[in-house]
Amino acid sequence: MLREELVGGFGMEVLKAGEGKKLDLFKEIKGEIIFSGRKLMFLLVDMKPGQIVPEHRHPHEQMGICLKGRAEFVSGENKVLVAAGMFYWIKPNELHMVKVIERSTFLDVFSPPREDYLEKASL
């Protein structure tokens, strides 16, 4: 069945995990851009225990949900355990990092879309 038939030809798009555009985010950490519109980006990230997203900041607002697993989110002196079913919000330019405790999947939402990720994914 064609994608247009699935969504009734209204211009809406539907994807399954694994059908998005893959990219390297950090050392050995890969992501998948599910969708990127004019104002929002959905990024799916699978991480293994012990992996670390190094301390960084970006001008984009970031929100997300931990779909499975557990990780420690660190911003300055604040350390928060984020587990499956929990949501998070990272303000623009907030210095932050993530330490994965157990195999985890996160859905990150960026506004505006991350230009650097779009470039890496060649979109």
C-alpha positions in Angstrom: 0.0 0.0 0.0 1.3 3.4 -0.9 2.1 6.0 1.8 -0.5 8.3 0.3 -3.2 5.6 0.6 -2.3 5.1 4.2 -2.9 8.8 5.1 -5.6 9.6 2.6 -3.5 11.9 0.4 -3.8 14.9 2.7 0.0 15.6 2.6 0.5 14.1 6.0 3.5 11.8 6.4 3.8 8.7 8.5 7.0 6.8 9.4 8.0 3.9 11.5 11.2 4.0 13.6 14.0 2.9 11.4 12.6 4.7 8.3 14.1 8.1 9.1 17.3 9.7 8.1 20.3 8.3 10.1 23.2 10.4 11.4 26.1 10.3 13.8 25.5 12.6 16.8 28.5 12.0 19.0 31.2 9.3 19.4 29.4 6.0 18.8 26.0 7.6 19.4 23.6 7.6 16.4 20.3 9.3 15.9 17.5 9.2 13.4 15.6 12.2 12.2 12.0 11.1 12.1 10.7 14.4 10.8 12.0 17.9 10.4 9.6 20.7 9.6 10.0 24.4 9.4 9.7 24.9 13.2 10.2 21.4 14.8 12.4 18.4 14.5 11.8 14.9 15.9 15.0 13.0 16.6 15.1 9.4 17.9 18.2 8.4 19.8 19.1 4.9 21.0 22.0 4.7 23.5 23.8 1.9 25.2 24.8 1.7 28.9 27.9 3.8 29.7 27.5 6.1 26.7 27.8 9.8 27.4 26.5 12.8 25.5 29.3 15.2 26.3 28.5 18.6 27.9 27.3 21.0 25.2 24.8 23.7 24.5 22.8 24.8 21.5 20.4 27.8 20.8 17.5 25.4 20.2 14.8 24.6 22.7 14.8 20.9 23.4 12.0 18.7 24.9 11.7 15.0 24.9 10.6 11.8 26.4 12.5 8.7 27.6 10.7 5.9 25.7 12.8 3.1 27.5 15.7 2.8 29.8 17.3 5.2 32.3 19.9 8.0 32.1 21.3 10.7 34.3 20.7 14.2 32.8 23.2 16.8 34.2 23.0 20.6 33.9 25.4 22.5 36.2 24.9 21.2 39.7 21.6 19.6 38.9 21.5 15.9 38.3 18.2 14.2 37.4 17.5 10.5 36.8 15.3 10.3 33.7 13.5 6.9 33.2 11.0 5.5 30.7 7.8 7.6 30.6 9.5 10.7 31.9 9.6 14.0 29.9 12.4 16.6 30.0 12.8 20.2 28.9 16.2 21.9 28.1 16.1 25.6 27.6 18.1 27.3 24.8 21.8 27.6 25.5 21.6 25.5 28.7 24.8 23.6 29.3 23.9 19.9 29.6 25.1 16.3 29.3 23.6 12.8 29.5 25.1 9.6 31.1 23.3 6.4 30.1 22.6 3.9 32.9 20.8 1.2 30.9 19.9 0.8 27.2 17.7 3.8 26.4 15.6 5.3 23.7 14.8 9.0 23.6 12.6 11.1 21.4 14.0 14.6 21.3 12.1 17.5 19.9 14.0 20.6 18.8 12.7 24.0 18.0 13.9 25.3 15.6 15.2 22.2 13.9 19.0 21.6 14.4 20.7 22.8 11.3 23.9 20.9 12.2 21.9 17.6 12.3 20.2 18.3 9.0 23.6 19.0 7.4 25.0 15.7 8.9 22.0 13.8 7.5 22.2 15.7 4.2 18.6 16.8 4.2 
